[in-house]
Structure formats: structure tokens, C-alpha cells
């Protein structure tokens, strides 16, 4: 393999490169965010015996 395969990164305008590489990045971020939202919904609806546990641990402050 020669080094000419990626030579367009040095000669193409920045704007077109940003559009070319930003779209897959934005899609992957949206997919990850959607996965986290759906995961939190399923965890919130899951029952653990008689007690429902939050998906994010919450520490209770105890006052003396």
C-alpha cells in the first residue's frame, strides 16, 4: 500500500472534509444517546424482587 490513498486529506478544502467526516460522527452520537435513553427506560421498568432500584445510585444524606 502506498501513501497516496489519503492524500486528499491534505488538498481538499476544510469545509468539505468537515461535512464528510462530521455526518458519521453525528449519527454515531445520536445512536449512542438513543441507546442510553432506551436502556434507562428498561432499567427503570425492571423489577428486582420487591424493591425497584434506581439505575443511578443515589446516596441519601443523613442528618444528625
N, C-alpha and C positions, 0 to 999 in steps of 0.2 A: 504494500500500500504506500502510495506516495503522499506527500503533504499538501497536494493541490485540491483535495476534496473539500477542505474547509477554507479555501482562500476567499470565498465570497464574504466571509465574516469581516475581512479587512477592507473590502472595496465597496460593499453595498451601503446605502445610506442608513443612518441610525434608526430613523423612523420606521422603515420597512422591516428592519431586523427586530425592533421592539414589538411591532404588531405580530410578526411571525412567531416570536417566542413567548409573548405575553398571553396569547389566547390559550394555549395548552396549560399554562400555569394557572390562569384564572379558572379554567374548567376543573383542574385538579383541586384547587382550593374550595370551590363550590361543592364538589363531590365529598370532600372531607368534612365540610361543615354540615352537609345534609346527613352524612353517616352519623356524626356526633349527635345531631338533633334526634334522629330516629332511635339511636342507641339509648339516649337518655329517656325517651318516651317508653321504650320497652323495659328499661330498668326500673322506672318509676311505677310501672304497672305490674311488675313481677312481685309475687308474694314469697316471703321467706318464712314459712310456717305461720305463726300467729302474728308476727311482727313485720311491718314493712320498714325496710331500711332505706335511708336516702342514698342516692348514688354517689353523692359527695359527702364525706364525713363532716359532721358539724359538731364542733366542740361546744359544750354548754359551759357558760361561766357560772361558777358557784359563788354566791355572795355569803360572806361570813356574818 
